[in-house]
Amino acid sequence: MHWYIIRALLVKEWQRHLANRGGIALGLLLITGAVLLSVFSPRGGEKSTGAGLVGGVNHCFVEYDEQSTLITHLKENRPPEMRPFIHFREFKNAETKDGVIVYPVGAGGLQIRELRPENTTTNQKTIHVAVWHPEGNPTALAPFEAWLWKEIRRWNVTRAKVRGIQPPPDPEFDSLNEWLLIESHKRFQDQIAEVSSRNYRREPFEPHAAIAGGPMAYAITQTTTIVPDLVVKREGLGGVVLDIRSAIVTGLVVFALYFTCVYLLPTLNCEERERGILLAQALSPASPLEIVAAKALFYPAAGITLAAILAGIYQPAILTRPFFWLALVSVAAGFLGIGMTISTLARTQRAAFLGGMCYLMAVSMLLMICTLNSIPFLPYFAVEYHGPRILHAAINGDEITRSLKGNLIGAAFLGVVWLTVAVRMFRRRGWQ
């Protein structure tokens, strides 16, 4: 490859955008939006309400320290409509940060521990339930809590029936009021104690009367209650709370990369093909590899520059984070490969535009279906799955966890795969 040829092709691309300023106008519009977001919503001490704006919790992790009859009962009695969204795992298998379990965005946790009280001789356990919800949204897990309280009571009823005790009717549990839950549970304990007190044992306890030949006295021994105490507490998630402002900036950054690499590149490349400019370049001293190299340098560089400006307006410190630049390059490489593949397959500008929109719609629907139905592995093959996660973590300043490193590696790998496919297809038929 010759640098002077690539430089001439880069100048040609820049002059085309100066002649057709639609892409430049949209870039300025994105920058204006980032400035308005930064000016009219300054970062302060107020808590973010992003969790409530994006819909709260969609998945719930039921975590426990060891397998028990209660956990078995809960696993076997998940409602069909909630089964894909309730996940069971032991504490040792959860990802932690500073000793606190970290949940992904859009997920919460119900932690169940069955502990024996200290300084007591009874073997009865106490059920400790910790509800981990997004900060500022304590009712996000309400549907999952309602299911949990109901099934805990059903489990207690089953244990009571095994011991020959007929429990009272079920009360109406209100998952939005913790005091009502505790009060109803306490009432349930009292009712079980009242019923069990009627099932007593008569045992002799006055030996002197027996020796004297008098009447034998008996003591009434009440059976111990079989319903454990219930302790409920609410805590904010230990992980980073979703900030709606950083989520918006992440969307702007992703859109900037997608717009330049998946929309502008195929559309303008097909315009060159329709006008015969691409064929003229192929007949010139420029080789197909040099034509591809010029496009691969111009459009990702433009997208990365625009994305960096948007992120820098939101928070200049983002530009000093190496993980942010690695994420940008990885996502840009994937979008570049996708855009070049579309430009190779499409023959006209209209086909290129529709191809980019259809790809975006198809991938969005695929990721949404996989998320709502807990379909594993399939989303890993989409750049759009890894890209927003690593970009949001870099913009928000999150700690780089093992899962984020995996997302970065996945985005980089998919970028290499898409670029390899695009280059081979372009060399075969892209210039025609």
C-alpha positions as CSV (number, residue, x, y, z in Angstrom):
1,M,0.0,0.0,0.0
2,H,1.1,3.6,-0.7
3,W,0.4,6.3,1.8
4,Y,0.0,9.1,-0.8
5,I,-2.8,7.1,-2.4
6,I,-4.5,6.6,0.9
7,R,-4.1,10.2,1.8
8,A,-5.7,11.3,-1.5
9,L,-8.6,9.0,-0.8
10,L,-9.0,10.4,2.6
11,V,-9.1,14.0,1.2
12,K,-11.7,12.8,-1.3
13,E,-13.9,11.5,1.5
14,W,-13.6,14.7,3.5
15,Q,-14.5,16.9,0.5
16,R,-17.5,14.7,-0.2
17,H,-18.8,15.4,3.3
18,L,-18.1,19.2,2.9
19,A,-20.2,19.1,-0.3
20,N,-23.0,17.1,1.4
21,R,-23.3,18.5,4.9
22,G,-26.1,16.3,6.2
23,G,-23.8,14.1,8.2
24,I,-22.0,17.2,9.6
25,A,-25.3,18.7,10.6
26,L,-26.4,15.6,12.5
27,G,-23.0,15.5,14.2
28,L,-23.5,19.1,15.4
29,L,-27.0,18.3,16.5
30,L,-25.6,15.4,18.7
31,I,-23.0,17.8,20.2
32,T,-25.7,20.3,20.9
33,G,-27.8,17.7,22.7
34,A,-24.7,16.7,24.8
35,V,-24.1,20.4,25.7
36,L,-27.8,20.8,26.8
37,L,-27.7,17.6,28.8
38,S,-24.5,18.9,30.6
39,V,-25.8,22.4,31.2
40,F,-29.4,21.9,32.3
41,S,-28.8,18.7,34.3
42,P,-25.6,19.3,36.2
43,R,-24.0,16.6,38.3
44,G,-24.8,17.1,42.0
45,G,-25.6,15.4,45.2
46,E,-29.2,14.3,44.3
47,K,-29.9,10.7,43.8
48,S,-30.5,9.5,40.3
49,T,-34.0,8.4,39.4
50,G,-32.8,6.5,36.4
51,A,-33.8,3.1,37.7
52,G,-37.4,4.2,37.8
53,L,-37.3,5.8,34.4
54,V,-36.1,2.7,32.6
55,G,-38.5,0.3,34.2
56,G,-36.8,-1.0,37.4
57,V,-36.2,-4.7,37.8
58,N,-36.9,-7.4,35.2
59,H,-34.9,-10.3,36.7
60,C,-34.7,-11.5,40.3
61,F,-31.9,-13.7,41.8
62,V,-33.0,-15.8,44.7
63,E,-29.8,-16.5,46.7
64,Y,-29.3,-19.0,49.5
65,D,-26.4,-20.4,51.5
66,E,-27.4,-24.0,51.4
67,Q,-30.1,-26.3,49.9
68,S,-33.1,-26.8,52.1
69,T,-36.7,-27.8,52.0
70,L,-37.7,-24.2,51.7
71,I,-35.5,-23.6,48.7
72,T,-36.7,-26.8,47.1
73,H,-40.3,-25.6,47.6
74,L,-39.6,-22.2,46.1
75,K,-37.9,-23.8,43.0
76,E,-40.8,-26.1,42.4
77,N,-43.5,-23.4,42.8
78,R,-42.4,-20.6,40.5
79,P,-45.4,-19.2,38.5
80,P,-45.2,-20.1,34.8
81,E,-45.2,-16.4,33.8
82,M,-42.4,-15.6,36.2
83,R,-40.2,-18.7,35.7
84,P,-37.9,-17.2,33.1
85,F,-37.2,-14.2,35.4
86,I,-36.5,-15.9,38.7
87,H,-33.0,-17.3,39.0
88,F,-31.6,-19.4,41.9
89,R,-28.0,-19.4,42.9
90,E,-25.9,-20.1,45.9
91,F,-24.0,-17.2,47.6
92,K,-20.6,-18.7,46.6
93,N,-21.5,-18.5,42.9
94,A,-22.4,-14.8,43.0
95,E,-20.1,-12.0,41.7
96,T,-19.0,-9.8,44.6
97,K,-17.3,-6.4,45.0
98,D,-15.7,-5.6,48.4
99,G,-17.7,-8.4,49.9
100,V,-21.0,-7.2,48.5
101,I,-22.9,-9.1,45.8
102,V,-23.1,-7.1,42.6
103,Y,-26.2,-7.4,40.4
104,P,-26.4,-6.5,36.7
105,V,-28.5,-3.5,35.6
106,G,-32.2,-4.4,35.6
107,A,-31.9,-7.1,38.2
108,G,-32.4,-7.4,42.0
109,G,-32.0,-10.0,44.7
110,L,-33.9,-11.9,47.4
111,Q,-31.3,-13.3,49.8
112,I,-32.6,-16.1,52.0
113,R,-30.7,-17.3,55.1
114,E,-32.0,-19.9,57.6
115,L,-30.1,-19.2,60.8
116,R,-30.5,-20.6,64.4
117,P,-30.8,-18.0,67.1
118,E,-27.8,-17.5,69.4
119,N,-27.9,-18.3,73.1
120,T,-30.8,-20.7,72.8
121,T,-31.2,-24.4,73.0
122,T,-33.9,-24.7,70.4
123,N,-33.2,-26.1,67.0
124,Q,-35.8,-23.9,65.3
125,K,-34.3,-21.7,62.5
126,T,-35.1,-18.1,61.8
127,I,-35.6,-17.1,58.1
128,H,-33.7,-14.0,57.2
129,V,-34.8,-12.3,53.9
130,A,-32.8,-9.4,52.5
131,V,-34.4,-7.5,49.6
132,W,-31.8,-5.9,47.4
133,H,-33.5,-3.3,45.1
134,P,-32.3,-0.4,43.0
135,E,-31.5,2.6,45.1
136,G,-34.5,4.9,45.4
137,N,-36.9,2.3,44.0
138,P,-37.9,0.0,47.0
139,T,-41.0,-1.4,45.2
140,A,-39.1,-2.6,42.1
141,L,-39.2,-6.2,43.4
142,A,-42.9,-6.1,44.4
143,P,-44.1,-9.0,42.1
144,F,-41.2,-11.2,43.2
145,E,-41.7,-10.4,46.9
146,A,-45.4,-11.2,46.7
147,W,-44.5,-14.6,45.2
148,L,-41.9,-15.2,47.9
149,W,-44.2,-14.3,50.9
150,K,-46.9,-16.5,49.5
151,E,-44.7,-19.5,49.0
152,I,-43.0,-19.1,52.4
153,R,-46.5,-19.3,54.0
154,R,-47.5,-22.3,51.9
155,W,-44.3,-24.0,52.9
156,N,-45.1,-23.4,56.6
157,V,-48.7,-24.6,56.1
158,T,-47.3,-27.9,54.6
159,R,-45.0,-28.4,57.6
160,A,-47.9,-27.7,59.9
161,K,-50.1,-30.3,58.2
162,V,-47.3,-32.9,58.4
163,R,-47.4,-32.5,62.2
164,G,-51.2,-32.9,62.3
165,I,-52.1,-29.3,62.8
166,Q,-54.7,-27.6,60.6
167,P,-53.5,-24.0,59.9
168,P,-55.9,-21.0,59.6
169,P,-56.9,-19.6,56.2
170,D,-54.3,-17.6,54.2
171,P,-54.2,-13.9,54.9
172,E,-53.8,-11.2,52.2
173,F,-50.2,-10.4,52.0
174,D,-49.3,-6.9,50.8
175,S,-45.8,-6.8,49.4
176,L,-45.7,-2.9,49.5
177,N,-46.1,-2.8,53.3
178,E,-43.4,-4.5,55.3
179,W,-45.3,-3.9,58.6
180,L,-48.3,-5.6,57.2
181,L,-46.2,-8.6,56.2
182,I,-44.6,-8.9,59.7
183,E,-47.9,-8.3,61.5
184,S,-49.6,-11.0,59.5
185,H,-46.7,-13.4,60.0
186,K,-46.9,-12.7,63.8
187,R,-50.6,-13.3,63.7
188,F,-50.0,-16.6,61.9
189,Q,-47.5,-17.6,64.6
190,D,-50.1,-16.8,67.3
191,Q,-52.8,-18.8,65.5
192,I,-50.5,-21.9,65.1
193,A,-49.6,-21.6,68.8
194,E,-53.2,-21.4,69.8
195,V,-54.1,-24.5,67.7
196,S,-51.1,-26.5,68.9
197,S,-51.9,-25.7,72.6
198,R,-55.0,-27.9,72.3
199,N,-52.8,-30.9,71.4
200,Y,-51.2,-31.4,74.8
201,R,-49.7,-34.3,76.7
202,R,-50.8,-35.3,80.2
203,E,-47.8,-36.4,82.3
204,P,-47.7,-37.2,86.1
205,F,-45.5,-34.8,88.1
206,E,-46.5,-35.3,91.9
207,P,-44.7,-38.4,93.2
208,H,-45.8,-37.8,96.8
209,A,-49.4,-38.2,96.0
210,A,-48.7,-41.4,94.2
211,I,-46.8,-42.8,97.2
212,A,-49.6,-41.8,99.6
213,G,-52.2,-43.5,97.4
214,G,-53.9,-40.2,96.6
215,P,-55.0,-39.0,93.2
216,M,-52.3,-38.6,90.5
217,A,-51.8,-35.1,89.2
218,Y,-51.0,-34.3,85.6
219,A,-49.1,-31.4,83.9
220,I,-50.1,-30.0,80.5
221,T,-47.0,-29.6,78.3
222,Q,-47.6,-27.3,75.3
223,T,-46.0,-28.3,72.0
224,T,-43.4,-25.9,70.7
225,T,-44.3,-23.7,67.7
226,I,-43.1,-24.9,64.3
227,V,-43.3,-21.6,62.5
228,P,-40.0,-19.8,62.5
229,D,-39.6,-16.0,63.0
230,L,-39.4,-13.8,59.9
231,V,-37.0,-10.9,59.6
232,V,-37.3,-8.6,56.6
233,K,-35.0,-5.7,55.7
234,R,-34.5,-3.6,52.6
235,E,-31.1,-2.4,51.3
236,G,-29.9,-0.6,48.3
237,L,-27.9,-2.6,45.7
238,G,-24.2,-2.8,46.3
239,G,-23.4,-2.3,42.7
240,V,-23.4,1.0,40.8
241,V,-26.9,2.5,40.3
242,L,-28.0,3.2,36.8
243,D,-27.7,6.9,36.1
244,I,-30.2,8.1,33.5
245,R,-27.7,10.8,32.3
246,S,-24.9,8.5,31.8
247,A,-27.3,6.1,30.0
248,I,-28.3,8.9,27.7
249,V,-24.7,9.8,27.0
250,T,-23.9,6.1,26.3
251,G,-26.8,6.1,23.8
252,L,-25.4,9.2,22.1
253,V,-21.9,7.6,21.9
254,V,-23.2,4.3,20.4
255,F,-25.4,6.2,17.9
256,A,-22.4,8.3,16.8
257,L,-20.4,5.2,16.0
258,Y,-23.4,3.5,14.4
259,F,-24.3,6.5,12.3
260,T,-20.8,7.0,10.8
261,C,-19.9,3.4,10.3
262,V,-23.2,1.6,9.6
263,Y,-25.2,4.4,7.9
264,L,-22.9,6.9,6.2
265,L,-20.3,4.4,5.0
266,P,-22.7,2.1,3.1
267,T,-24.9,4.9,1.8
268,L,-22.0,7.0,0.4
269,N,-20.2,3.9,-0.9
270,C,-23.3,2.8,-2.9
271,E,-23.6,6.4,-4.2
272,E,-20.0,6.1,-5.5
273,R,-21.0,2.8,-7.1
274,E,-24.1,4.2,-8.8
275,R,-22.2,7.2,-10.2
276,G,-19.2,5.0,-11.4
277,I,-16.8,6.7,-9.0
278,L,-16.0,3.4,-7.3
279,L,-15.2,1.8,-10.6
280,A,-13.0,4.7,-11.6
281,Q,-11.1,4.2,-8.3
282,A,-10.6,0.5,-9.0
283,L,-9.2,1.4,-12.5
284,S,-6.8,3.9,-11.0
285,P,-3.5,3.0,-9.4
286,A,-5.4,2.6,-6.1
287,S,-5.7,-1.1,-5.1
288,P,-8.9,-2.5,-3.5
289,L,-7.0,-2.9,-0.3
290,E,-6.0,0.8,-0.4
291,I,-9.6,1.8,-1.0
292,V,-10.7,-0.3,1.9
293,A,-7.9,1.1,4.1
294,A,-9.0,4.7,3.3
295,K,-12.6,4.0,4.3
296,A,-11.5,2.1,7.3
297,L,-9.4,5.0,8.5
298,F,-11.9,7.8,7.7
299,Y,-15.2,6.6,9.0
300,P,-14.1,5.0,12.3
301,A,-11.9,8.0,13.0
302,A,-14.9,10.4,12.4
303,G,-17.1,8.2,14.6
304,I,-14.6,7.9,17.4
305,T,-13.9,11.7,17.3
306,L,-17.6,12.5,17.5
307,A,-18.1,10.0,20.3
308,A,-15.2,11.3,22.3
309,I,-16.5,14.9,22.0
310,L,-19.9,13.8,23.2
311,A,-18.4,11.9,26.2
312,G,-15.9,14.7,26.9
313,I,-18.7,17.3,27.1
314,Y,-20.6,15.2,29.6
315,Q,-17.4,14.6,31.7
316,P,-13.9,15.5,30.6
317,A,-12.3,13.0,32.9
318,I,-13.7,10.2,30.7
319,L,-11.1,11.0,28.0
320,T,-8.3,10.0,30.5
321,R,-9.6,6.5,31.0
322,P,-7.8,3.9,28.8
323,F,-10.8,1.5,29.1
324,F,-13.0,4.1,27.3
325,W,-10.7,4.3,24.3
326,L,-10.4,0.5,24.1
327,A,-14.1,0.2,24.2
328,L,-14.5,2.9,21.5
329,V,-12.0,1.2,19.2
330,S,-13.6,-2.2,19.7
331,V,-17.1,-1.1,19.0
332,A,-16.0,1.1,16.1
333,A,-14.2,-1.9,14.5
334,G,-17.3,-4.0,14.8
335,F,-19.6,-1.4,13.3
336,L,-17.1,-0.7,10.5
337,G,-17.1,-4.4,9.6
338,I,-20.9,-4.4,9.6
339,G,-21.1,-1.2,7.5
340,M,-18.7,-2.4,4.9
341,T,-20.5,-5.8,4.6
342,I,-23.8,-3.9,4.0
343,S,-22.1,-1.7,1.5
344,T,-20.8,-4.7,-0.4
345,L,-24.2,-6.5,-0.5
346,A,-26.3,-3.5,-1.3
347,R,-26.3,-2.2,-4.9
348,T,-28.1,1.2,-4.4
349,Q,-28.3,3.9,-1.8
350,R,-31.9,2.9,-0.9
351,A,-30.8,-0.7,-0.4
352,A,-27.9,0.4,1.8
353,F,-30.2,2.6,3.9
354,L,-32.8,-0.2,4.3
355,G,-30.1,-2.7,5.0
356,G,-28.7,-0.7,7.9
357,M,-32.2,-0.1,9.3
358,C,-33.2,-3.8,9.0
359,Y,-30.0,-4.9,10.7
360,L,-30.6,-2.5,13.6
361,M,-34.2,-3.6,13.9
362,A,-33.3,-7.3,13.7
363,V,-30.5,-7.1,16.3
364,S,-32.6,-5.0,18.7
365,M,-35.5,-7.5,18.5
366,L,-33.1,-10.4,19.0
367,L,-31.5,-8.9,22.1
368,M,-34.9,-7.9,23.6
369,I,-36.3,-11.4,23.1
370,C,-33.2,-13.1,24.5
371,T,-33.3,-10.7,27.6
372,L,-37.0,-11.2,28.3
373,N,-36.8,-14.9,27.9
374,S,-33.4,-15.5,29.5
375,I,-32.0,-17.1,26.3
376,P,-28.2,-17.6,27.0
377,F,-25.2,-17.4,24.7
378,L,-27.0,-16.1,21.6
379,P,-26.6,-12.4,22.5
380,Y,-22.9,-12.9,22.9
381,F,-22.6,-13.0,19.1
382,A,-23.8,-9.4,18.7
383,V,-21.6,-6.3,19.0
384,E,-24.6,-4.4,20.2
385,Y,-24.7,-6.6,23.3
386,H,-21.1,-6.0,24.4
387,G,-20.7,-2.4,23.2
388,P,-23.2,-0.5,25.3
389,R,-22.1,-2.4,28.4
390,I,-18.4,-1.5,28.2
391,L,-19.1,2.0,27.0
392,H,-21.5,2.7,29.9
393,A,-19.1,1.3,32.4
394,A,-16.3,3.5,31.0
395,I,-18.5,6.6,30.9
396,N,-19.9,5.9,34.4
397,G,-16.4,5.2,35.8
398,D,-17.3,1.7,37.1
399,E,-14.8,-0.7,38.3
400,I,-13.6,-3.0,35.6
401,T,-14.9,-6.4,36.6
402,R,-14.3,-9.8,35.1
403,S,-17.6,-9.6,33.2
404,L,-16.7,-6.2,31.7
405,K,-13.3,-7.6,30.5
406,G,-15.2,-10.4,28.9
407,N,-17.5,-8.0,27.1
408,L,-14.4,-6.0,25.9
409,I,-12.8,-9.2,24.6
410,G,-16.0,-10.2,22.9
411,A,-16.5,-6.9,21.2
412,A,-12.9,-6.9,20.0
413,F,-13.2,-10.5,18.7
414,L,-16.5,-9.7,16.8
415,G,-14.9,-6.6,15.4
416,V,-12.0,-8.7,13.9
417,V,-14.5,-11.2,12.5
418,W,-16.7,-8.6,10.9
419,L,-13.6,-6.8,9.4
420,T,-12.2,-10.0,8.0
421,V,-15.5,-10.8,6.3
422,A,-15.9,-7.3,5.0
423,V,-12.5,-7.1,3.5
424,R,-12.8,-10.4,1.7
425,M,-16.2,-9.5,0.3
426,F,-15.1,-6.1,-0.8
427,R,-12.1,-7.4,-2.6
428,R,-14.2,-9.9,-4.5
429,R,-17.2,-7.8,-5.5
430,G,-17.4,-4.5,-3.5
431,W,-16.0,-2.3,-6.2
432,Q,-18.3,-3.7,-8.9
